[in-house]
Amino acid sequence: MSQKQMKEAFVSNLNGTTVLEITQGLCFPAFCILCRGFLIIFSQYLCSFSHTWKTRFFIDFVVLIVPMVATLTIWASFILLELLAVIIFGAGLFYQIYRRRTCYARLPFQKILEKFLNISLESEYIPAISCFRVITSAFTAIAILAVDFPFFPRRFAKTELYGTGAMDFGVGGFVFGTAMVCLEVRRRKCMEGSKLHYFTNSLYSVWPLIFLGIGRLAIIKSIGYQEHLTEYGVHWNFFFTIIVVKLITPLLFIIFPLNKSWIIALSVTVLYQLALDFTSLKRLILYGTDGSGTRIGLLNANREGIISTLGYVAIHMAGVQTGLYVHKNRSHIKDLIKVACFLLLAAISLFISLYVVQVNVEAVSRRMANLAFCIWIVASSLILLSSLLLGDIILSFAKFLIKGALVPCSWKLIQSPVTSKKHSEYLIPEAERMEPRLCLITALNRKQLIFFLLSNITTGLINLMVDTLHSSTLWALFVVNLYMFSNCLIVYVLYLQDKTIQFW
């Protein structure tokens, strides 16, 4: 076998792991983000530690990225111990913050909690959604390189036909996270007026993705890079899937109300599953038009990528509905708690539905993006989002205890309901409004496309230069951490210098 064939075989014919293990792994970064907030408060305001952009980047990278690398690789079998360790560490930091609080120092905990629940919030965006997008981006970036090394557990790699691999969540989570901040959610006025103008703008927005998809295809084919054909097909890639999703969803929004996106998501995925079960569609995906697995013709060559797009359309619509719900104006902590609890209950309900569907209909299949796959992606996304929202609430309480506490990518606390933007700015401390943007999370969120492209390019370069199949664990760990450090640092510096690539 050639080196290319060995690498392709190394990531093929895998069956994944349990839903529970993946869910535990997803919740782990949420606890890391919470501990990161506690560390910033404790070091800057209780230990008088001065933060420069270098120290803030180092804290963010060590607390957020390094644990994710370890969790996906050398510590993959100890996720429960890792969760317990992070929880204990975070509880210890919170206790120290509470003990040294500078606000309401003489009040009992119950009275402090009552005052906190009446506090209002102000933010230009939802921190939990930003963290969600960063976690899925960092997770994907780590996995696409680490999977080529032996120290990456095979059960985390993409599954061949049925099963739940950790990498299978990456593409679905990316679609869901993008949908929560899509133009229709952030600027609903864009849908007012001419429907033709709205659809034309939607068409214009996909041209960079067409360029990137064709560019990736040309490079992969020209250098003979290893491919997993059953993932998308011969020519198809994830960029083309996003293009089709971005072309179909505006048409659906023209026909159906935006706030009924969940009905569209449910309808699309159920009808698609019925087509898989009662027509020859499933046989087409698995074996081609002639039943022999042929790759002759455009449809046969790319049947997985083309047909599975329907599942990603459903995931996108579910993400839009979630984004609309979370972005509703809510000014009090009590309202945010209700949102987090509702999302958590929705996630639990979906996990129960997933069990029923897998037992009675069909198991999760990334290759087909079937009903079970869509339910799993949405349930896992909601459990991660609710964990991040609950973490935001706890971190806000820690900030409430320390006068003037500043944590990037977190809620701003104000003392009364926001009546206008000007009034809100007046209530927010001047230091907080003038604070330098020293935040890796915000940088990765704002420069997500650059980070994604950079990760793909450097992954390809490393695979061409390094014999990944025969690398030792220590060497592989060094390479993956250096790769993440370099990519994060480049994006962080571009963010601080306000350099951007704006396509639309």
RAQUIDA-V599272 format. One record per residue. N is the residue number from 1. SS is DSSP state (hx for helix, st for strand, lp for the rest). Layout:
N&SS ; N&SS
This chain:
1&lp ; 2&lp ; 3&hx ; 4&hx ; 5&hx ; 6&hx ; 7&hx ; 8&hx ; 9&hx ; 10&hx ; 11&lp ; 12&lp ; 13&lp ; 14&lp ; 15&lp ; 16&lp ; 17&st ; 18&lp ; 19&hx ; 20&hx ; 21&hx ; 22&hx ; 23&hx ; 24&hx ; 25&hx ; 26&hx ; 27&hx ; 28&hx ; 29&hx ; 30&hx ; 31&hx ; 32&hx ; 33&hx ; 34&hx ; 35&hx ; 36&hx ; 37&hx ; 38&hx ; 39&hx ; 40&hx ; 41&hx ; 42&hx ; 43&hx ; 44&hx ; 45&hx ; 46&hx ; 47&lp ; 48&lp ; 49&lp ; 50&lp ; 51&lp ; 52&lp ; 53&hx ; 54&hx ; 55&hx ; 56&hx ; 57&hx ; 58&hx ; 59&hx ; 60&hx ; 61&hx ; 62&hx ; 63&hx ; 64&hx ; 65&hx ; 66&hx ; 67&hx ; 68&hx ; 69&hx ; 70&hx ; 71&hx ; 72&hx ; 73&lp ; 74&lp ; 75&lp ; 76&hx ; 77&hx ; 78&hx ; 79&hx ; 80&hx ; 81&hx ; 82&hx ; 83&hx ; 84&hx ; 85&hx ; 86&hx ; 87&hx ; 88&hx ; 89&hx ; 90&hx ; 91&hx ; 92&hx ; 93&hx ; 94&hx ; 95&hx ; 96&hx ; 97&hx ; 98&hx ; 99&hx ; 100&lp ; 101&lp ; 102&lp ; 103&lp ; 104&lp ; 105&lp ; 106&lp ; 107&lp ; 108&lp ; 109&hx ; 110&hx ; 111&hx ; 112&hx ; 113&hx ; 114&hx ; 115&hx ; 116&hx ; 117&hx ; 118&lp ; 119&lp ; 120&st ; 121&st ; 122&st ; 123&lp ; 124&lp ; 125&lp ; 126&lp ; 127&hx ; 128&hx ; 129&hx ; 130&hx ; 131&hx ; 132&hx ; 133&hx ; 134&hx ; 135&hx ; 136&hx ; 137&hx ; 138&hx ; 139&hx ; 140&hx ; 141&hx ; 142&hx ; 143&hx ; 144&hx ; 145&hx ; 146&hx ; 147&lp ; 148&lp ; 149&lp ; 150&lp ; 151&lp ; 152&lp ; 153&lp ; 154&hx ; 155&hx ; 156&hx ; 157&lp ; 158&lp ; 159&lp ; 160&lp ; 161&lp ; 162&lp ; 163&lp ; 164&st ; 165&lp ; 166&hx ; 167&hx ; 168&hx ; 169&hx ; 170&hx ; 171&hx ; 172&hx ; 173&hx ; 174&hx ; 175&hx ; 176&hx ; 177&hx ; 178&hx ; 179&hx ; 180&hx ; 181&lp ; 182&lp ; 183&hx ; 184&hx ; 185&hx ; 186&hx ; 187&lp ; 188&hx ; 189&hx ; 190&hx ; 191&hx ; 192&lp ; 193&lp ; 194&lp ; 195&hx ; 196&hx ; 197&hx ; 198&hx ; 199&hx ; 200&hx ; 201&hx ; 202&hx ; 203&hx ; 204&hx ; 205&lp ; 206&lp ; 207&hx ; 208&hx ; 209&hx ; 210&hx ; 211&hx ; 212&hx ; 213&hx ; 214&hx ; 215&hx ; 216&hx ; 217&hx ; 218&hx ; 219&hx ; 220&hx ; 221&hx ; 222&hx ; 223&hx ; 224&lp ; 225&lp ; 226&lp ; 227&lp ; 228&lp ; 229&hx ; 230&hx ; 231&hx ; 232&hx ; 233&lp ; 234&lp ; 235&lp ; 236&lp ; 237&lp ; 238&hx ; 239&hx ; 240&hx ; 241&hx ; 242&hx ; 243&hx ; 244&hx ; 245&hx ; 246&hx ; 247&hx ; 248&hx ; 249&hx ; 250&hx ; 251&hx ; 252&hx ; 253&hx ; 254&hx ; 255&hx ; 256&lp ; 257&lp ; 258&hx ; 259&hx ; 260&hx ; 261&hx ; 262&hx ; 263&hx ; 264&hx ; 265&hx ; 266&hx ; 267&hx ; 268&hx ; 269&hx ; 270&hx ; 271&hx ; 272&hx ; 273&hx ; 274&hx ; 275&hx ; 276&hx ; 277&hx ; 278&hx ; 279&lp ; 280&lp ; 281&hx ; 282&hx ; 283&hx ; 284&hx ; 285&hx ; 286&hx ; 287&hx ; 288&lp ; 289&lp ; 290&lp ; 291&lp ; 292&lp ; 293&lp ; 294&lp ; 295&lp ; 296&lp ; 297&lp ; 298&hx ; 299&hx ; 300&hx ; 301&hx ; 302&lp ; 303&hx ; 304&hx ; 305&hx ; 306&hx ; 307&hx ; 308&lp ; 309&hx ; 310&hx ; 311&hx ; 312&hx ; 313&hx ; 314&hx ; 315&hx ; 316&hx ; 317&hx ; 318&hx ; 319&hx ; 320&hx ; 321&hx ; 322&hx ; 323&hx ; 324&hx ; 325&hx ; 326&hx ; 327&lp ; 328&lp ; 329&lp ; 330&lp ; 331&lp ; 332&st ; 333&hx ; 334&hx ; 335&hx ; 336&hx ; 337&hx ; 338&hx ; 339&hx ; 340&hx ; 341&hx ; 342&hx ; 343&hx ; 344&hx ; 345&hx ; 346&hx ; 347&hx ; 348&hx ; 349&hx ; 350&hx ; 351&hx ; 352&hx ; 353&hx ; 354&hx ; 355&hx ; 356&hx ; 357&hx ; 358&hx ; 359&hx ; 360&hx ; 361&lp ; 362&lp ; 363&lp ; 364&lp ; 365&lp ; 366&lp ; 367&lp ; 368&lp ; 369&lp ; 370&lp ; 371&hx ; 372&hx ; 373&hx ; 374&hx ; 375&hx ; 376&hx ; 377&hx ; 378&hx ; 379&hx ; 380&hx ; 381&hx ; 382&hx ; 383&hx ; 384&hx ; 385&hx ; 386&hx ; 387&hx ; 388&hx ; 389&hx ; 390&hx ; 391&hx ; 392&hx ; 393&hx ; 394&hx ; 395&hx ; 396&hx ; 397&hx ; 398&hx ; 399&hx ; 400&hx ; 401&hx ; 402&lp ; 403&lp ; 404&lp ; 405&lp ; 406&lp ; 407&lp ; 408&lp ; 409&lp ; 410&lp ; 411&lp ; 412&st ; 413&st ; 414&st ; 415&lp ; 416&lp ; 417&lp ; 418&lp ; 419&lp ; 420&lp ; 421&hx ; 422&hx ; 423&hx ; 424&hx ; 425&hx ; 426&hx ; 427&hx ; 428&lp ; 429&lp ; 430&hx ; 431&hx ; 432&hx ; 433&hx ; 434&lp ; 435&lp ; 436&lp ; 437&lp ; 438&lp ; 439&lp ; 440&hx ; 441&hx ; 442&hx ; 443&hx ; 444&hx ; 445&hx ; 446&hx ; 447&lp ; 448&hx ; 449&hx ; 450&hx ; 451&hx ; 452&hx ; 453&hx ; 454&hx ; 455&hx ; 456&hx ; 457&hx ; 458&hx ; 459&hx ; 460&hx ; 461&hx ; 462&hx ; 463&hx ; 464&hx ; 465&hx ; 466&lp ; 467&lp ; 468&hx ; 469&hx ; 470&hx ; 471&lp ; 472&lp ; 473&hx ; 474&hx ; 475&hx ; 476&hx ; 477&hx ; 478&hx ; 479&hx ; 480&hx ; 481&hx ; 482&hx ; 483&hx ; 484&hx ; 485&hx ; 486&hx ; 487&hx ; 488&hx ; 489&hx ; 490&hx ; 491&hx ; 492&hx ; 493&hx ; 494&hx ; 495&hx ; 496&hx ; 497&lp ; 498&lp ; 499&lp ; 500&lp ; 501&lp ; 502&lp ; 503&lp ; 504&lp
